[in-house]
Amino acid sequence: MTGPSSPIWHPFTQHALHGEMTMIARAQGAYLYTPEGRRIIDAISSWWVVTHGHCHPDIVRAIQTQAESLNQIIFAGQTHQAAEDVAAGLLKLVPPNLKHVFFSDSGSTSVEVALKMALGYWHNIGAPRRRIVTMEHSYHGDTVGTMSVGARGVFNAAYEPLLFDVGRVPFPHPGSEQRTFAALESACRNDRPAAFIVEPLVLGAGGMLMYPPAVLREMKRICDAADVFFIADEVMTGWGRTGTLFACEQAQVTPDIACYSKGLTGGALPLAVTLCSDEIYAAHYSKDRTKTFFHSSSYTANPVACAAAAANLKLWDDESVQWRLADLVAMQDNAIAKFRDDSRFANVRRTGTITALDLKVKDAGYLASIGPKLQAFFAERNVLLRPLGNTIYVMPPYCVTQKDLDDIYDAIDAAAGLA
Ligand SMILES: *Cc1c(COP(=O)(O)O)cnc(C)c1O
């Protein structure tokens, strides 16, 4: 039994308002199964991590094989083939300026590493810069550093006095892009920031807010002109979610630093990487040991997680993954179309495989009273959706079928009646 009798404290869960947790016994493809055999469609890829589908056989096999020979090794002074395969494979896929791969084990830690790389660069070249510029509504993780560069709000109000101050540019809503560019230009000119960090094309936890590639490209141009590092947090947008392998591709943007995690192992095991340019690596490369990049986690580049990631990279070599992705983009576009002039919804939107729409309510926002009701309603229909307040989004694994999508959107259509 789980629920009140369990000692477990679950993430982002208000136990006083939540009933029993749903026990999941196994998962396959786009489905979760309870011990009683109830089948639930995973319409949010288990918090955006599962790309190809749960328990992909190639990834499962790679994990099994690796676990039998080397399942953990200190990564300072040692290396192993799975990590080398992941690093070499990544360099073939990412924008060309990214040359060095630092491993960690979650999206948050990959962002912490990115911030430390940027700050370390300016420190090591003897021209220290301390400020980070971020975008309104951004989310970069739940550690103190990543909360600092994220939006302030209900998620971090209790810790706010301890978070470091950052520069902020407004979200580029359609028609107000110039405000964003002007704010970024001014922050770059007046504050001499170390870096600008941004989620390319889609801001995830901040409400699935979307902006076009041209805006991303212009923000990169502004940072380049001001000699400010551009950090792309592709923790959520990476691995096909926006229709291309990485979101930056659509804007032909090469970041100075990029963070990848969630789909890196196909969603099988925790792992993250932070990639950087030669310039940033070179500022830490020195006979002077004080210039070392002082960062590690105990499980840096865990071999089993790396084997899962290497298997995932191999899957991306297979053209059929690209076709499936293109099919899903078309199916999602089609599915969302009928909501575009439905007066119960606003801001009906899609980028690649991700769709989102805002149910019109009086108390919009993350704490909208409709949020938990929606979630419960979807659960009753065996659809796992987790709205961000009144914002409902669909981010399925790539193996989802048309029938599954029909069930998901039928549930959304019916749920609008709750408002
Ligand atoms: C999920 C997420 C993170 C944090 O990743 P964790 O693995 O949960 O620590 C960071 N940035 C973005 C854009 C994310 O969506």
The ligand as a MOL file (V3000), in Angstrom:
LIG
                    3D

  0  0  0     0  0            999 V3000
M  V30 BEGIN CTAB
M  V30 COUNTS 15 15 0 0 0
M  V30 BEGIN ATOM
M  V30 1 C 13.4280 19.4620 -15.9310 0
M  V30 2 C 14.2780 20.6360 -16.2620 0
M  V30 3 C 15.4350 20.9300 -15.5320 0
M  V30 4 C 15.8310 20.1580 -14.3010 0
M  V30 5 O 16.0900 18.8280 -14.5720 0
M  V30 6 P 16.0700 17.7460 -13.3690 0
M  V30 7 O 16.5620 16.5020 -13.9970 0
M  V30 8 O 14.6400 17.6660 -12.9190 0
M  V30 9 O 16.9640 18.2790 -12.3150 0
M  V30 10 C 16.2240 21.9710 -15.9600 0
M  V30 11 N 15.8860 22.7090 -17.0350 0
M  V30 12 C 14.7760 22.4710 -17.7520 0
M  V30 13 C 14.4880 23.3110 -18.9490 0
M  V30 14 C 13.9250 21.4390 -17.3780 0
M  V30 15 O 12.7910 21.2220 -18.0650 0
M  V30 END ATOM
M  V30 BEGIN BOND
M  V30 1 1 1 2
M  V30 2 1 2 3
M  V30 3 2 2 14
M  V30 4 1 3 4
M  V30 5 2 3 10
M  V30 6 1 4 5
M  V30 7 1 5 6
M  V30 8 2 6 7
M  V30 9 1 6 8
M  V30 10 1 6 9
M  V30 11 1 10 11
M  V30 12 2 11 12
M  V30 13 1 12 13
M  V30 14 1 12 14
M  V30 15 1 14 15
M  V30 END BOND
M  V30 END CTAB
M  END
